[in-house]
Amino acid sequence: IIDGHSNARDRDLEALIKQADVVLIPLLPSSIDIRAASRFITNLLTHRAFRNSPRPVGVIANRVQPNTETHIKLEHFLGCLDIPAVATFRDSPVYIEAAELGQGVSDMLNSRAARKEVPAWRDLTRWIDEQSAPSARTVHDLRLRPRAAKRRVDEQTLRA
């Protein structure tokens, strides 16, 4: 895992690309972060190192407060991309609690808030595992464009 920065350019970005098997872009639901992510994604997908050796790319929606205006803007932005949103993490104090306890959220079995977050973590790890499966992609497919994960239909959307 490499925690790169969104303003990486040219040689810095090339070094990050060459070290990565999968690119995950955490994105906060704010106009400022959406603009920065848009620039980063453009730089990433058009960079010569990425075009020469594409990797799967996914977005992680981070600190989301469901059903807010910023959440709607984020969903609109993600809907315009040909890059999947592989997981959505809520803006929850459970992450601070987990850090204070020295635990992972999935270890906090007695916490209702933690149990709400576990499915998003499973989505993320499943997507990463799928990208590393040999049959998941061919070189030809990757050269055409970054691999997109199957878009997950939100259960609430299905109920509506």
N, C-alpha and C positions, 0 to 999 in steps of 0.2 A: 504494500500500500504506500503510495506516494501522495503526500498532500501538497499538490502544486498550487500555484497562485493564478488567479484569473487574468492577470495582466502579463502573463508570460508571453514573450515574443521571440520570434526567429530562433536563435540557437538555444535559448532556455526552453522554449516550447518543443523544439526538436529533441532535446535531451529527455524531456518528460515523455514524449510520444514513444521514443525508442525503448524506454524502460517499461512501458505499460502493455499489458495484455488486454485490458479492458479500461475504458475511460468512463468514470462516473462523475457527473457534474452536479454538486449540491446547489440547490437554488432556493433562496428565500422568496416569499411572495410579496415583493415590493417592486415598484417601478424602477428604482435604481438598480436593484439586483437583476431584474429581467433585462434591462438594457445592457448591463455588464455581461450577462450570460450570452446575450445575442451576439455581442462582439467576440467573446471568447469562442463560441461555437463556430462562428464564421471563420475566425483565424485557425481554429483546429481543423475543420473540414477542408480548408483550402491550402493548408500547409503542405509543402512538398513531401515531408516525411510521412504524413498521414496518407496522402494520396498514393505514395509508393507502397505503403504497407498499412492498409486500413485496420482499425480495431473496432470492436463493438463499442458503441457509445450509448449511454443512458443518462437520464436526468433523475435526480432525487429531489423531490419537493420537500423542503425542510422547514420546520417550525410553522406549519400551516394551521390556521384557525379556520375550520370548515365553515362554509356558508357566509363568508365575509366578502366584501368587495375586492380585497387584495387576492383572496383565493380564486375568485372568478377571473380576475386579470391573469393570474398565473395559469389557470386551466386553459384560458383562451390562447395564451402564448404557447403552451405545450401542445395544444391542438394544431397549431400552425407548423410545428416542427415535424420533420420526418425522423425524429429521435424519440424513443419511448420514455415515458415517465415510469420508471421501474419500481418506485416506492414513494409513498407519501407519509411523512412523519409529522405528527401533530406538535403544536406548540404546547408542550406538557411539562410540568415540574418533575415528572417521573425521571427525566434524564439527570436533573440535579440530584435527586434522591439517590439514584443509582450510583452516581459518581461519589457522593458522600459515603455510601455504603461499600464502595469498591466492588460493585457488582455490575453485571450486564443487565439490561432491562429484562431479557428472557430468563434471568435467574430469580427475578422478583415475583415468584409464583403467588404470593399473598396479596399483591398489589393489583387492584382492579385497573388502575391507569396503565400499569405495565402490560397487563394482559391485552389491553386495547392496542398497544403498539407492536406486540409480537407478530401479528400477521404481516405488517409492513416489512419487518426484518426478514421474515420468511420469503416474501416476494423478492426482496433484494438478493438474498443469498441464492434463491432458486434461479433468478435471472443470470447471476454471475456463473453459477454451475452450468447452465445451459450454454453459455457462450464458450465455455472451455471444452465442451463435448466435441470430439473430432468430427462427428457427422453434422454438427450444428451449422457449419458453413464451409464453403469452398473458397479457394483463393479467388476464383473468378467472381463469385458473389461479392466478396469483400472489395474487390477492385472496382466494381460497379458503384457501390455506395456502402456506407456503414450499415452493419447489420441492425435491423430494428427488431425489438422484441415484440411478441404478440401483445397488442394493446389489451390491457385487462379492463374488463367492464366492471365498474364499481357495483357492488351488490345493491346499494341504495338506489342506483339508477335503474336496475332491473325491477326493483319493487315499485318504483314510481309509475 
